[in-house]
Amino acid sequence: MPFRFVHTADLHLDSPLRSLALKNPELAELVRGATRTALARIVDLCLAESVDALLIAGDLYDGSQTSMNTALYLAGELRRLEAAGIRVFVIRGNHDSQSTIKKELTLPSNVHLFSGRVKPILAKVLENGREVYIHGVGFDNPHAPDSLLSSFQAPVIDAVNIGMLHTSLAGAPGHDPYAPCSVAELSRHGFDYWALGHVHLRQVHSEMPLIVMPGMPQGRDINEAGPKTVTLVTVGDDGSFEHRAHEIGQAVFERLAVDLTGAQDWRQMLENVGDALSATRCRSVADHLILRIALTGSTPLAWKLRRDPDFLAAEISNLAAGLTGCWIEKIDIECRGMEAAASVSGPDPVEELAALIRSDVLPSHAFRQEASAMLDELLLQLPRELRESLAGDEETAKQFAEAIALSGSDEVLAHLHGDAGEADR
C-alpha cells in the first residue's frame, strides 16, 4: 500500500477581516468564517481519500488574535481525523509563535507537533518494507532571519524522507523573510519531498526532489486572489511521488476588468458589466466569487461614473445579486472620457482644467513631495501587514501615491463637469 498524505499550510484560522473595501456585513461575515470552512474541507478531503496523514507546514493560527474558541474548533476537526486513524504532523510558523493559546491547548493523540532539532518520525512502512519518515523543525520565535536547514538531521538511509519547513525561500513580495534558503540547498539536503509553508501562492519549485509550496487554502482579500488549494501526495512502494492540487477555498477573490469603450449610455454600460459578470461566474467553481471590478476604456460616461459612485455600486451589486454566490468587493473606475469637441463657444473649460492638472500639477516635484508626505502619515495609521501590501518598497509607494492623486483629481473633475449628459441615464 502507498503512503498518501495531504499537504497544507497558512490556514490563518479566524484571521480578522483584512479588506477595508468589504463594507457589506453579510460578505464580511462570510470571509471571516471561510478559514474554518477551509479546515473542515481539508479534513473532509483526508477522510474521502483515506490518506495516512495530514501535514500542516505552519501558520495554523493568525497571531495574537487567536482565541481559545479558535483552538477548540481546531481540536474538534483534528479529532475527526483521530477517529479515522489519520495522523497529523504540524510545524509552527511565524504567526503561530505569536498565539496566546498555543501552550494551553491539548491536541489529540494523533497530532505530532515538531519543535527544535528532533529525530525524524516513522510515518509508515510500505508494503515492500521501505520506511517513510517525516522530518520537521518549528520554533516559537516569530523571527527567523537565518536558514533552519542545519537543524534537520540527515536523511534516513534506504527510506523515503519528507521534510517540513516554514520558509520564505529567497523571498516573496508581501511576505516577511523567514528561515530563508534556496531551492538548490533544499535539493542538496537529500530529502525526497519538502512540504513548505509561508508563501501564500502555490508553486511547485522542483519535481526531483519534489519541493512544493501549497499556497494558502483560503484567501482573505483581493491581494490573495484566485483559487486556493492543498496538495494531495501519493508515495509509491518504489519511492515515486504523484501529486495534484485540490481546490479548497469556499470564497475566491478575483479581479475583473470590464472595457467600456464604445458604451454611449448607462444602460449599455450595465449590459457590458452584466455580460462580464455572468461569464466570470460561469467559469468559477467556487461557492462564492468576490470580485473587484475595474471599469476601463474610453467612454463619454467616465465623468458620470465618477460623479455617482454609490449609485454605480448599487446598480452593479444588483446585477451580481442575480448570480448565485457572486459578490462585489469594490469598483475601480479607470476609464477615461472622450476628448470634448470644441464648440462654437470654445473648448470645454473642465477638459482644459483636466489637461492642465495631468500635464503640470500631478507631475510637479512640489506636488509629489506633498503627496508622499501625506501617504507616509496615512500608512503609519495602518497595520504593518497592510502597509507592506500597499507600499512594500519605495517604488510601490510612489506608484500608489500617484494612483491616489490621479483618482482623486478625476473625482473632483467629475463633479465639476456638472450634470452634462444627465439625460442619458
N, C-alpha and C positions, 0 to 999 in steps of 0.2 A: 504494500500500500504506500502511496506517495505521502509526502508531508505537505499539507496545504495550510496557508495562513492568509489573513487579511492584514495589510499594512496601511496604517493611517497616522496622521499627526495633526497638530494645530487645530483641535476642535474648539478651543477657547469657550468652553461651556458657560452659558449665561453671560456672554460678553455684553456689556452695555451698548446701547444704540450709538453708532458712530456717525451716521449720516445726518448732518444738520438739515438736509432737504426733506427728510421724511416727516412731513407735518400731519399726515393722515394717521390718527391714533390707531385705527384698525391695522393699517400696514405696519406701523411701528411695533405693535404687539406681535404681529406675525414674525417680523425679523428677530425680535427678542427671543421667541420660542423656537426659532429654526435650528439653533445649535443642539438643543435637546432632541429634536426630531432627527437630526443627523446622527446622533449617537444611537438612538433607537433603531434607525435603519441600518447602521453598521452591524449592530447585534443581530438584527433580522437576517442580514446577508450571511453572517457567520453561521447562523443556525441553518439557513436554507442550503448553504453549500457544504455543510458538515465539515467545517475546517477543523484543524487541530489546534490552532492558536490565533489570537489577535495580538498584533504588535502595534503599540502606540508610542511613536517616536517624539514625545514631548508636547508641552503646552496643551494639556487636557484642560487646565483652568485658565482664567484670564486675569491673573494677578490678584491684587488686594481686594478686588470687587467680589471675589468668590465668597459665597455664604455656605453655611452648613447645609442649607436646603439643596444647594447645588451638589454638594458632596454626597448627600443621601440619595439623590437621583442617580448619580453615577454608580454608587454601590448597588442600587437596585438593578440597574441594567447589567452590571458585571455578574450579579447573582444568576441572571438568566443564562449566562454562559457557563457558570459553575454547574448549574443543574444539568447542562448538556455535556459536561466533561471537557469543555473547551478552555485551554489555558490562556492567560493574558500576561504579556510581557510589556512593562512600562519603563520608560526613562523620563526624567524630568527635563523640562525646557526652561528658558529664561523667565517665562511668565509664571510657570508653576512655582518657581522659587519664591515668588512674592505672595503666594497664597497663605492666608492666615489659618487655614483649617487642615492643611496637608498632614500635619502631625497628629491631629485629633481623630481623623477618620480611620476606622479599622476596615481594611479591604478584605474581600472574600478570600478564601484559602487558595483559589485558583490563580490569584494575581501574584506575579513576582515583580517587585519594584527594584530596579538596579540603582546602585549608588556607589560612587567612588570606583576604585580598582577592585574588581571582584572576579571570581572564577566564572568561566562560561557555564551555562546551564544546559543540561541534556534535555532536549525537547521531544525527541522521538528516535526510535531505532527503525530504520527502513526494513522492508521485507528481506533484503539481501544482507542484512546485518550491519549496514553502514549507519553511523550515528549522525544526528543533526544537533548542533549546538547553537545556542543563542548567546551572543556577547553584547553587553550593554554598559554604558557609562552615563551617569547623570549626577549633577551636583546641585546644591542648594543655593549657589551664588547666581544672581541674575546677570552677572557679567562674566564672560569667559573670553578674554582677549587673546588667549593663546590656544593652539591646537590641543585637542584631547586625545589624539591618536596614541601618544605614548602611554596612556592609561589602559589601553587594550592589551590583553595577552596575545601571544602568537596563536595562529590557527591551530586547532586540534588536528593532528596528523591523521590522514585517511578518513576524515569526516567532512560533512557539509557544515560550513561555518557562516553564520549570519550575524552581522554587526548592526547595532542600533546606535545612532548618533544624531544629536540635535546640533546642527551646524549651518552657518551662513555660507559655507564653502568659500569661494573667492569674493563673495559679496553680492548683494542683490538690492535694487532700489526699494526704499521703503522698509528695509529690514535692518535692525541693529547688527553689527558684527558680533558673531558668537561662535566660539570654538572654530575659527577659520582653518581651512585646509583645502588642498586641491584634489581634483578627481584623480590625478596621477598618484598622489600619496595614498589615497584610499585603495586604488588598484594594487599598489605595491605591497600593501599590508597582507594580502593573501586570502582575504575572506571571499566567499562565493557570492554573497549578497550583502549590500549595505541598505538598511532601512533608515532613511534620513528623515529629518523634520526641520522646521523653522521657516523655510521659504514657502509662501502660500500658493505659488504657481507650480503646477505639476510639470515634471521633467524627468525623462529617463536619460541620465548622464552617461551611462555605459551599459553595453549588453554583456560583455565579458571582462571582468566580473559585472554582474547586474547591479547597477547603482541607481536607486530610484528615490526621487523627492516626490511624494504622492500629492503634494498640494494640500490645501485645507478642504474638508468635506462640505463646508457651508460658508459662502461669502457673507459679509456683513455690511458692505456698502459698495458703491459703484466702482471703487478702486480695486475691488476683489470680484470683478465681473467675470461672467462666463460659467459654464457648468463646472461643478466641483466633484471630485472623485476620491475613491480609495483604490488600492491596488490588491487584486486577488492573485496570489502566487502559488504555483504548484511545483514542488521539487520531486523529480522522478528518482527511482531507485538508482539510476545511473548518474545522479547528481545534476541532471539537466534542469533548467528553470523555464517555466512558462509563466507569463504574466499578462494581465489585462486590467484595464481601468473600469470601474463601476461608478456610474453617476449616483450621487447620494443626496445632494442638496435639495431641500424642499422648495426653496426660493432662490431664483437665479437673477442676478443683476445683469443688465445688458445696456449697451449704448446703441441708439438708433438714430441715424441721420436721415432726414426727410428733405429732399430737394424740392423747393417751391418755385423753381424757375418756371415762368410761364403762368403761374397761378394769378389770375386777374382779380378775383373777388374772394370773400370769406368762405363761401360755400365750396368753391373749388379747392381752397386750402384744406378744408376739413376732409374733402374727398381724398386728397393726396395723403393726408396723415392717416385717415382711416384705412386706406388700402395698405399702407406700410405696416400699421399695427396688426392687421389681420394676417398678413403674410409672415410677419415675425413670430406671432403667437403660434401659427400652424407649424413652424419649424422647430419650436421648443417643446421638449417633453417634460419640462419642469412643472410641478404643481402650480407654482406661482412665478410669473415673469414680471420683474420690476424694471421698468425702462426709464432711462434718461434720454430724452429726445432732444436732438439738435436740429433746428429748422435752418436750412441753408439755402443758397441760391439767390437769384436776383428777382425781386418781385415788388410791384407797387404797394403791396400790403405791409412791407417791412416796418414803416412808421406806425401803422395801426397795431401791429402785433406787439410792439414795444410799449405803446401807449396804454394798452389794455391787457396787461399780463395776467391778472386774476381771472378776467373773463375768458381769455385764451386757455388758461389751465383748466377752468371748469368745463369748457367745451371739449377739450381733448380727453380729460378724465372721464367724461360722459361716454365718449367713443370707446375708451378702454373698458368701461364697466359692462359693455355689451359683449365682451370676450371673456370667457371663463378664466379666472386666475390671472388677469392682466392688470397691472398697476402702473401709474405714472409717478416716478420719484421726483423728477424735475424737468423743466423745459428750458433749454438754452436757445435764445434767439440769435442766430449767427448770420441771418440773411441780410442782404443789402438792398436798398431802394433803387429803383430805376433812376437814371440820370434825368433830372427835371428839364423838360424842354423850355427854352426861352420863349416867353410870350411877348405880346406887343408891349406890355408894361415893363419888360425887362426880366432878368433871371430871378428865380425863386430865392429870396433872401435867406431862408433856412438852409437851402442847399449850399449857398455861398458860405454861410457860417460853418456848416459841416466840413466843407473843403478846407477852410481856414484852421479848424481845430485839428484835423488829421494831418495837415501838412506843416503847421507851425507850432501849435500848442503841445500836442502829445509828444512829439519827438524832442522837444526842447530839454536842455540839461537841467534847468531850474525845476521844471515840472516833474521830471523823472526823479530828481532828488527828493522832492517833497512827497511824491507818491511812495517812494521806497521807505521813507521815514514813517509814513502813516501805516504802511504794511507791516513794518517791523513792530510797531506798537500793537497792532491788531494780533499778530502772531503770538506775542508774549501772553495774551489772554487765553490762548488755546492750549489744550493738552499736547504734550510733546509728540505723541504718535500722530496727531492730526497736523501738527506743524511740519513733521517730516513728509507727510503725504502731500501737503500743499506747496511746500517750499523747502525741499530737502537739500538744495545747494544754491549757490549764488545765482547761477543762470536760470534755474527753475523759478526762483523768487522774482527775478527780473521779468521773466515772461508772464508770471502770474499777475504782477503789478500792472504790466502793460495791458493784459486782457481785461482786468477790472476797470482800468481807466477808459478803454475803448468802449466797453459795455455801458459804463456809466454815462459817457458822453452821448452814446446813441439813445439812451433812455431820455435824457434831457431834451435832445433834439426832437425826439418823437413827440413829446408834449408841446414843444414849440411849433411843431408842424400843424397843430390845431386839429380841427375837425375835417380837414380836406379829405374828400372821398368817403365821408361817413355813410353816405347813401349806399355804398357797395355792400354793407353788411346785410 
